[in-house]
Amino acid sequence: MGNQPEKALNRPKEDRSLKVTTNMNITT
């Protein structure tokens, strides 16, 4: 049970990282 919530929190973090990378690419 403790692993499930952690994974759910990790998912949004990865999504943010992807968005940041996309923003960096657009800036470049």
N, C-alpha and C positions, 0 to 999 in steps of 0.2 A: 504493500500500500504506500509505503514511504517513497518507493521508486517511481510510482505513477505520477504523483504531483510534481516531482522533480523533473520528469521528462516533459510534462506539460509546460513547466516554466522555461525549460531549455528550448522548447519549440519557438516561442515568441522571440526569444533572444536571437536565435538563428535567423529568424525572419528579419529582424532589425539589421542584423549584420549584412544580409543579402541586400536590403534596401540601401544601406550605406554604401556598399560596393557599387551598386547601380548608380547611385548619385555621384560617386567618385568618377565612374566611367563617363557619365554625362558631362561632368565638369572638365574632364580631360578632353 
